[in-house]
């Protein structure tokens, strides 16, 4: 549901950006001045066309940036720890131990997510190799909405390991195994 909301917001931002595009000013500015003729705003528009061009450009660029961010699900990379690439063998050291010492993985998914089935398959394969607690939560459920608010989740899939969000988007089997492997858990002071 949140993904749909962001797509709608992105569409609105794109439409606004296209309407205020500076290349349309030769058409839209005279039309706007005509429509506001006789008002203080109309007089201001007529006397400050350069300022209107600058404002139009700023709104255009900002609208396109927001449209791209919301429609592609792009997020701030600093808001989550990304484990990527073939050399990523160990999860971040700041992941706290779960109460029973066994890794606890929560996968946030969505029924409209195209990458979620792949993430589910990866985590099921990881469960065949390493023992850990695992649950899948749909982002549209009550619990999913709470987690989305807590971790600032706007797109799925998202992996939460021992209460810390460690991965947004696609992951490899090596990434998943590195997050829950017993050797890594022991290295972090956790019992096997």
Backbone as CSV, one residue per row, in Angstrom:
resi,resn,N_x,N_y,N_z,CA_x,CA_y,CA_z,C_x,C_y,C_z
1,UNK,0.815,-1.195,0.000,0.000,0.000,0.000,0.862,1.263,0.000
2,UNK,1.956,1.211,0.806,2.848,2.370,0.830,3.505,2.576,-0.527
3,UNK,3.827,1.466,-1.206,4.464,1.567,-2.514,3.512,2.236,-3.516
4,UNK,2.233,1.904,-3.448,1.247,2.526,-4.326,1.151,4.016,-4.012
5,UNK,1.142,4.352,-2.721,1.063,5.747,-2.310,2.255,6.528,-2.858
6,UNK,3.455,5.946,-2.772,4.635,6.633,-3.289,4.583,6.765,-4.805
7,UNK,4.030,5.793,-5.488,3.885,5.889,-6.937,2.938,7.023,-7.306
8,UNK,1.841,7.156,-6.568,0.882,8.247,-6.815,1.550,9.589,-6.547
9,UNK,2.254,9.708,-5.412,2.943,10.966,-5.099,3.982,11.289,-6.166
10,UNK,4.708,10.261,-6.621,5.698,10.465,-7.670,5.068,10.942,-8.963
11,UNK,3.891,10.386,-9.303,3.176,10.817,-10.508,2.740,12.266,-10.411
12,UNK,2.233,12.659,-9.236,1.814,14.055,-9.038,3.025,14.987,-9.144
13,UNK,4.148,14.601,-8.541,5.357,15.429,-8.619,5.827,15.568,-10.063
14,UNK,5.740,14.481,-10.838,6.151,14.532,-12.251,5.243,15.455,-13.054
15,UNK,3.939,15.386,-12.822,2.994,16.252,-13.544,3.248,17.718,-13.200
16,UNK,3.440,18.016,-11.904,3.730,19.397,-11.499,5.023,19.872,-12.157
17,UNK,6.047,19.016,-12.179,7.321,19.389,-12.795,7.143,19.704,-14.275
18,UNK,6.348,18.910,-14.962,6.141,19.157,-16.387,5.335,20.423,-16.639
19,UNK,4.386,20.718,-15.769,3.587,21.935,-15.944,4.441,23.185,-15.754
20,UNK,5.327,23.169,-14.744,6.142,24.361,-14.468,7.483,24.345,-15.191
21,UNK,7.680,23.410,-16.074,8.932,23.313,-16.837,9.256,24.669,-17.472
22,UNK,10.488,25.147,-17.305,10.856,26.459,-17.848,10.678,26.566,-19.365
23,UNK,10.737,25.456,-20.072,10.559,25.528,-21.524,9.107,25.850,-21.900
24,UNK,8.186,25.696,-20.970,6.779,26.013,-21.235,6.426,27.462,-20.892
25,UNK,7.368,28.182,-20.283,7.085,29.562,-19.857,6.619,30.491,-20.979
26,UNK,7.127,30.386,-22.199,6.614,31.281,-23.241,5.113,31.122,-23.479
27,UNK,4.561,29.988,-23.128,3.115,29.766,-23.276,2.391,30.020,-21.962
28,UNK,2.925,29.438,-20.864,2.203,29.499,-19.585,2.274,30.870,-18.919
29,UNK,3.394,31.579,-19.027,3.510,32.872,-18.353,2.539,33.911,-18.915
30,UNK,2.455,34.104,-20.244,1.458,35.065,-20.744,0.021,34.639,-20.382
31,UNK,-0.230,33.342,-20.414,-1.564,32.858,-20.046,-1.863,33.171,-18.581
32,UNK,-0.882,32.936,-17.702,-1.065,33.213,-16.279,-1.206,34.713,-16.023
33,UNK,-0.432,35.526,-16.720,-0.546,36.983,-16.567,-1.925,37.449,-17.025
34,UNK,-2.423,36.873,-18.122,-3.759,37.231,-18.616,-4.835,36.830,-17.623
35,UNK,-4.716,35.631,-17.065,-5.725,35.142,-16.115,-5.729,35.932,-14.809
36,UNK,-4.571,36.493,-14.448,-4.500,37.251,-13.190,-4.447,38.766,-13.438
37,UNK,-4.822,39.199,-14.634,-4.798,40.619,-14.981,-5.653,41.416,-14.007
38,UNK,-5.140,42.553,-13.614,-5.876,43.432,-12.711,-5.661,43.101,-11.245
39,UNK,-4.848,42.094,-10.957,-4.561,41.750,-9.564,-3.104,42.090,-9.275
40,UNK,-2.788,42.177,-7.987,-1.408,42.464,-7.590,-0.478,41.341,-8.052
41,UNK,-0.965,40.116,-8.018,-0.165,38.975,-8.451,0.139,39.065,-9.953
42,UNK,-0.847,39.464,-10.737,-0.655,39.623,-12.176,0.379,40.689,-12.489
43,UNK,0.336,41.799,-11.758,1.316,42.867,-11.942,2.706,42.373,-11.566
44,UNK,2.797,41.641,-10.440,4.093,41.108,-9.997,4.657,40.149,-11.048
45,UNK,3.812,39.273,-11.583,4.267,38.331,-12.617,4.830,39.077,-13.828
46,UNK,4.129,40.092,-14.253,4.569,40.870,-15.418,5.882,41.591,-15.193
47,UNK,6.132,42.041,-13.966,7.344,42.799,-13.660,8.527,41.923,-13.253
48,UNK,8.297,40.646,-12.966,9.357,39.780,-12.444,9.459,38.469,-13.228
49,UNK,9.514,38.561,-14.531,9.549,37.347,-15.352,10.833,36.541,-15.134
50,UNK,11.959,37.188,-14.863,13.209,36.456,-14.608,13.090,35.650,-13.308
51,UNK,12.515,36.269,-12.283,12.310,35.572,-11.012,11.373,34.386,-11.191
52,UNK,10.333,34.569,-11.986,9.396,33.479,-12.266,10.127,32.341,-12.977
53,UNK,11.035,32.673,-13.881,11.827,31.649,-14.572,12.709,30.862,-13.616
54,UNK,13.330,31.548,-12.671,14.182,30.875,-11.678,13.337,29.976,-10.778
55,UNK,12.218,30.497,-10.296,11.323,29.707,-9.440,10.806,28.486,-10.203
56,UNK,10.453,28.692,-11.457,9.968,27.600,-12.293,11.027,26.502,-12.443
57,UNK,12.270,26.906,-12.651,13.364,25.946,-12.801,13.583,25.152,-11.512
58,UNK,13.560,25.833,-10.374,13.755,25.154,-9.085,12.635,24.144,-8.834
59,UNK,11.398,24.539,-9.083,10.267,23.628,-8.889,10.348,22.458,-9.864
60,UNK,10.760,22.724,-11.087,10.900,21.669,-12.096,11.931,20.629,-11.663
61,UNK,13.104,21.074,-11.275,14.166,20.153,-10.874,13.761,19.395,-9.599
62,UNK,13.208,20.105,-8.626,12.765,19.454,-7.389,11.655,18.442,-7.636
63,UNK,10.718,18.786,-8.498,9.627,17.867,-8.826,10.113,16.607,-9.501
64,UNK,11.060,16.760,-10.429,11.623,15.576,-11.082,12.392,14.706,-10.095
65,UNK,13.140,15.335,-9.194,13.896,14.572,-8.199,12.949,13.786,-7.285
66,UNK,11.891,14.439,-6.815,10.920,13.743,-5.965,10.202,12.636,-6.730
67,UNK,9.846,12.914,-7.970,9.177,11.895,-8.785,10.071,10.674,-8.938
68,UNK,11.333,10.889,-9.228,12.265,9.771,-9.366,12.397,9.004,-8.058
69,UNK,12.566,9.728,-6.950,12.741,9.082,-5.643,11.520,8.255,-5.277
70,UNK,10.336,8.827,-5.412,9.122,8.122,-4.983,8.734,7.002,-5.943
71,UNK,8.908,7.206,-7.229,8.451,6.193,-8.183,9.421,5.026,-8.315
72,UNK,10.700,5.239,-8.049,11.652,4.137,-8.146,11.909,3.486,-6.807
73,UNK,11.373,4.064,-5.739,11.607,3.495,-4.421,13.007,3.766,-3.919
74,UNK,13.700,4.682,-4.548,15.043,5.022,-4.114,14.973,5.575,-2.707
75,UNK,15.933,5.197,-1.895,15.941,5.682,-0.535,17.341,6.114,-0.156
76,UNK,17.458,6.709,0.982,18.736,7.166,1.476,19.595,5.959,1.820
77,UNK,20.730,5.771,1.161,21.536,4.590,1.423,22.105,4.561,2.829
78,UNK,22.196,5.700,3.496,22.723,5.720,4.851,21.720,5.220,5.875
79,UNK,20.463,5.085,5.492,19.438,4.673,6.452,19.427,3.177,6.694
80,UNK,20.180,2.412,5.928,20.266,0.973,6.149,21.674,0.508,5.852
81,UNK,22.076,-0.540,6.534,23.377,-1.121,6.283,23.243,-2.012,5.069
82,UNK,24.003,-1.744,4.047,23.943,-2.537,2.829,25.097,-3.529,2.835
83,UNK,24.788,-4.794,2.616,25.815,-5.811,2.504,25.749,-6.310,1.081
84,UNK,26.734,-5.967,0.289,26.687,-6.314,-1.119,28.044,-6.778,-1.573
85,UNK,28.040,-7.468,-2.697,29.280,-7.877,-3.328,29.778,-9.209,-2.828
86,UNK,30.711,-9.809,-3.562,31.193,-11.130,-3.232,32.049,-11.180,-1.972
87,UNK,32.653,-10.067,-1.555,33.517,-10.073,-0.382,32.750,-9.857,0.917
88,UNK,31.451,-9.626,0.857,30.663,-9.391,2.062,30.350,-10.731,2.716
89,UNK,31.137,-11.100,3.726,30.960,-12.384,4.389,30.442,-12.237,5.811
90,UNK,30.581,-11.084,6.396,30.154,-10.914,7.787,29.167,-9.766,7.887
91,UNK,28.132,-9.906,8.730,27.201,-8.806,8.935,27.850,-7.719,9.770
92,UNK,27.227,-6.565,9.833,27.777,-5.488,10.643,27.902,-5.922,12.101
93,UNK,28.934,-5.447,12.769,29.198,-5.856,14.147,28.191,-5.303,15.144
94,UNK,27.384,-4.327,14.750,26.464,-3.702,15.690,25.133,-4.442,15.836
95,UNK,24.951,-5.585,15.163,23.690,-6.310,15.264,23.634,-6.977,16.628
96,UNK,22.663,-6.646,17.475,22.599,-7.233,18.816,22.142,-8.683,18.762
97,UNK,22.493,-9.435,19.781,22.054,-10.827,19.872,20.574,-10.885,20.216
98,UNK,19.876,-11.897,19.684,18.488,-12.100,20.077,18.472,-12.713,21.464
99,UNK,17.311,-12.792,22.083,17.198,-13.231,23.472,17.683,-14.655,23.691
100,UNK,17.531,-15.549,22.716,17.955,-16.944,22.897,19.292,-17.233,22.221
101,UNK,19.983,-16.240,21.717,21.267,-16.430,21.080,21.187,-16.897,19.639
102,UNK,20.019,-17.268,19.175,19.830,-17.726,17.801,19.420,-16.526,16.946
103,UNK,19.963,-16.409,15.752,19.572,-15.273,14.902,18.060,-15.254,14.660
104,UNK,17.517,-14.055,14.630,16.084,-13.858,14.413,15.921,-12.987,13.175
105,UNK,15.371,-13.563,12.096,15.240,-12.856,10.828,13.768,-12.580,10.555
106,UNK,13.466,-11.338,10.230,12.127,-10.949,9.800,12.272,-10.378,8.395
107,UNK,11.488,-10.922,7.470,11.492,-10.431,6.095,10.183,-9.693,5.856
108,UNK,10.275,-8.405,5.556,9.102,-7.594,5.254,8.856,-7.700,3.752
109,UNK,7.650,-8.118,3.379,7.320,-8.339,1.974,6.030,-7.606,1.617
110,UNK,5.666,-7.715,0.349,4.413,-7.146,-0.146,3.897,-8.038,-1.259
111,UNK,2.589,-8.108,-1.383,1.998,-8.952,-2.423,2.250,-8.390,-3.823
112,UNK,2.553,-7.100,-3.933,2.803,-6.508,-5.248,4.285,-6.328,-5.536
113,UNK,5.127,-6.834,-4.647,6.578,-6.704,-4.780,7.118,-7.759,-5.737
114,UNK,7.858,-7.312,-6.745,8.412,-8.248,-7.728,9.678,-8.930,-7.220
115,UNK,10.378,-8.338,-6.277,11.617,-8.916,-5.755,11.395,-9.792,-4.527
116,UNK,10.196,-9.733,-3.945,9.957,-10.429,-2.678,10.017,-11.941,-2.809
117,UNK,9.515,-12.501,-3.895,9.567,-13.954,-4.053,11.006,-14.442,-4.101
118,UNK,11.869,-13.694,-4.760,13.287,-14.050,-4.792,13.912,-13.995,-3.412
119,UNK,13.559,-12.967,-2.629,14.089,-12.841,-1.275,13.596,-13.988,-0.393
120,UNK,12.318,-14.355,-0.541,11.777,-15.484,0.220,12.546,-16.760,-0.109
121,UNK,12.808,-16.982,-1.377,13.541,-18.180,-1.803,14.946,-18.190,-1.211
122,UNK,15.626,-17.047,-1.238,16.984,-16.952,-0.681,16.976,-17.294,0.805
123,UNK,16.018,-16.726,1.548,15.981,-16.992,2.984,15.608,-18.447,3.272
124,UNK,14.763,-19.047,2.468,14.441,-20.471,2.646,15.675,-21.330,2.369
125,UNK,16.459,-20.969,1.372,17.702,-21.695,1.092,18.687,-21.533,2.245
126,UNK,18.754,-20.341,2.811,19.645,-20.096,3.950,19.215,-20.938,5.158
127,UNK,17.913,-21.096,5.355,17.401,-21.899,6.480,17.790,-23.366,6.334
128,UNK,18.000,-23.834,5.127,18.424,-25.218,4.919,19.885,-25.421,5.314
129,UNK,20.652,-24.330,5.380,22.073,-24.434,5.695,22.418,-23.996,7.115
130,UNK,21.648,-23.066,7.657,21.916,-22.510,8.979,20.602,-22.431,9.748
131,UNK,20.663,-22.724,11.044,19.457,-22.670,11.867,19.258,-21.253,12.410
132,UNK,18.083,-20.689,12.157,17.723,-19.379,12.697,16.215,-19.245,12.703
133,UNK,15.726,-18.338,13.541,14.295,-18.062,13.589,13.951,-17.182,12.399
134,UNK,12.803,-17.444,11.795,12.451,-16.734,10.561,10.954,-16.483,10.514
135,UNK,10.605,-15.286,10.078,9.200,-14.973,9.831,9.090,-13.986,8.683
136,UNK,7.997,-14.102,7.936,7.688,-13.164,6.864,6.482,-12.356,7.285
137,UNK,6.547,-11.050,7.079,5.447,-10.167,7.453,5.106,-9.299,6.252
138,UNK,3.835,-9.300,5.872,3.383,-8.442,4.782,3.299,-7.010,5.295
139,UNK,3.807,-6.089,4.516,3.865,-4.685,4.938,2.477,-4.075,5.121
140,UNK,1.461,-4.669,4.500,0.107,-4.121,4.636,-0.593,-4.608,5.905
141,UNK,-0.015,-5.596,6.607,-0.614,-6.071,7.859,-0.377,-5.036,8.959
142,UNK,-1.081,-5.185,10.070,-0.914,-4.261,11.194,0.524,-4.285,11.698
143,UNK,1.050,-5.494,11.881,2.439,-5.616,12.334,3.394,-5.052,11.286
144,UNK,3.108,-5.282,10.014,3.935,-4.744,8.940,3.935,-3.222,8.927
145,UNK,2.774,-2.614,9.162,2.681,-1.152,9.213,3.506,-0.591,10.375
146,UNK,3.463,-1.287,11.537,4.254,-0.845,12.686,5.751,-0.905,12.372
147,UNK,6.170,-2.005,11.760,7.583,-2.139,11.402,7.991,-1.123,10.334
148,UNK,7.104,-0.863,9.380,7.386,0.127,8.341,7.606,1.502,8.952
149,UNK,6.791,1.846,9.926,6.953,3.140,10.593,8.232,3.169,11.429
150,UNK,8.507,2.083,12.142,9.682,2.024,13.017,10.986,2.115,12.226
151,UNK,11.065,1.397,11.113,12.307,1.322,10.341,12.309,2.213,9.096
152,UNK,11.271,3.036,8.922,11.195,3.941,7.776,11.261,3.165,6.458
153,UNK,10.393,2.153,6.339,10.389,1.280,5.172,9.361,1.791,4.169
154,UNK,9.811,2.042,2.941,8.927,2.514,1.880,8.855,1.556,0.706
155,UNK,9.730,0.556,0.687,9.696,-0.436,-0.379,10.132,-1.773,0.197
156,UNK,9.786,-2.827,-0.481,10.102,-4.164,-0.014,10.898,-4.888,-1.092
157,UNK,11.608,-5.949,-0.750,11.744,-6.610,0.543,12.763,-5.907,1.440
158,UNK,12.605,-6.132,2.749,13.531,-5.612,3.744,13.815,-6.728,4.741
159,UNK,15.087,-6.944,5.027,15.491,-7.951,6.007,15.868,-7.264,7.312
160,UNK,15.278,-7.750,8.401,15.595,-7.271,9.742,16.181,-8.456,10.486
161,UNK,17.413,-8.315,10.971,18.080,-9.386,11.698,18.335,-8.916,13.123
162,UNK,17.776,-9.663,14.076,17.928,-9.348,15.503,17.571,-7.898,15.819
163,UNK,16.497,-7.421,15.205,15.994,-6.079,15.504,16.682,-4.949,14.763
164,UNK,17.619,-5.249,13.895,18.308,-4.214,13.116,18.034,-4.442,11.636
165,UNK,17.631,-3.374,10.930,17.424,-3.488,9.495,18.807,-3.564,8.845
166,UNK,19.061,-4.671,8.138,20.385,-4.877,7.562,20.393,-4.920,6.051
167,UNK,19.234,-5.039,5.419,19.230,-5.144,3.958,17.909,-4.678,3.393
168,UNK,17.981,-3.780,2.409,16.819,-3.370,1.619,17.025,-3.931,0.222
169,UNK,15.951,-4.428,-0.379,16.036,-4.885,-1.754,16.585,-6.292,-1.881
170,UNK,17.091,-6.573,-3.073,17.575,-7.920,-3.388,18.820,-8.258,-2.596
171,UNK,19.015,-9.559,-2.353,20.207,-10.025,-1.693,20.595,-11.371,-2.273
172,UNK,21.829,-11.751,-2.040,22.304,-13.042,-2.512,22.250,-14.029,-1.355
173,UNK,22.389,-15.300,-1.674,22.431,-16.333,-0.641,23.634,-16.108,0.268
174,UNK,24.768,-15.701,-0.306,25.957,-15.418,0.509,25.690,-14.305,1.511
175,UNK,24.968,-13.253,1.087,24.614,-12.170,2.000,23.779,-12.699,3.157
176,UNK,22.753,-13.477,2.840,21.860,-14.015,3.869,22.623,-14.910,4.833
177,UNK,23.454,-15.787,4.307,24.224,-16.694,5.164,25.197,-15.926,6.049
178,UNK,25.798,-14.870,5.508,26.726,-14.062,6.307,26.010,-13.390,7.477
179,UNK,24.752,-13.039,7.289,23.997,-12.367,8.351,23.614,-13.310,9.492
180,UNK,23.544,-14.617,9.216,23.030,-15.557,10.223,23.944,-16.736,10.514
181,UNK,25.150,-16.760,9.967,26.021,-17.922,10.145,26.474,-18.047,11.594
182,UNK,26.585,-19.292,12.123,27.010,-19.499,13.509,28.397,-18.933,13.787
183,UNK,29.321,-19.019,12.825,30.671,-18.486,13.039,30.620,-16.982,13.270
184,UNK,29.787,-16.316,12.516,29.645,-14.869,12.672,28.985,-14.539,14.002
185,UNK,27.988,-15.341,14.391,27.309,-15.114,15.661,28.286,-15.293,16.823
186,UNK,29.153,-16.328,16.766,30.121,-16.576,17.815,31.164,-15.460,17.859
187,UNK,31.588,-15.008,16.681,32.572,-13.939,16.607,32.051,-12.658,17.241
188,UNK,30.751,-12.519,17.293,30.159,-11.323,17.884,29.800,-11.552,19.352
189,UNK,30.276,-12.651,19.928,30.037,-12.900,21.346,28.735,-13.611,21.626
190,UNK,28.158,-14.233,20.646,26.886,-14.930,20.829,27.145,-16.411,20.990
191,UNK,26.355,-17.099,21.796,26.519,-18.542,21.881,26.043,-19.198,20.606
192,UNK,26.643,-20.362,20.299,26.207,-21.105,19.093,24.967,-21.900,19.385
